[in-house]
Amino acid sequence: MKLQTLRRTGVAAAAISLSLGLAACSSEDDSSDTASDSTSSSSAETSAPAEEGTTEATAGAEGQTFGDACSAVPTDGPGSFDGMVQDPVATAASNNPLLETLVTAVGAVDGLGDTLNSAEALTVFAPTNDAFGAIPEKQLQAVLKDQKQLAAILSHHVVAGQLDPESVVGEQETLNKDMVTVEGDTSGMTVDDANVLCGNIPTANATVYVIDQVLMPPA
């Protein structure tokens, strides 16, 4: 089976001070035009850093990811990198069209979505729709109906902590109490036999690595 996950960061806009405008209102009539011009100029100068900050934050969210498939993530809206970073991981995934089957699988296990959303810090290896699509339909539907087996499979894709591309490499214990092996770097990374298609995606409480296979726990 294959899993993929994606994620991005949000940006807060800075407030603009109105003190100069209030001061202008108290000036004499014959200097009102000058005061108005000064206020407009000051406001423009005040707003400039906010625009620069927004651009830098947006670049930071997208700039920390790696992988060719990152270009398939929506450029705006809740499913974009900037949108996903504002939501906990299960909610963020539900807004991304590439992860619809994964979201369906998570929703099939009672309480799993809430557990993922409420966790303090996680790393999730998430399969794409195509990864699930590679599983024969009859087999996939049988797994989706077996909560115990499905919970074990999905938990096998989650490890504790928000791990960046350096710290994620190595042997990692999953929430299913078994192990996965991560190898490589931002130029090419694998999780067991799966390739990372888009990695280091941020959500509010998790780091997501989208992979091209569903990882199966040990029998």
Summary of the structure (lengths in Angstrom):
residues: 219
radius of gyration: 22.8
end to end distance: 14.3
largest distance: 85.5
contacts: 736
relative contact order: 0.21
helix: 45%
strand: 20%
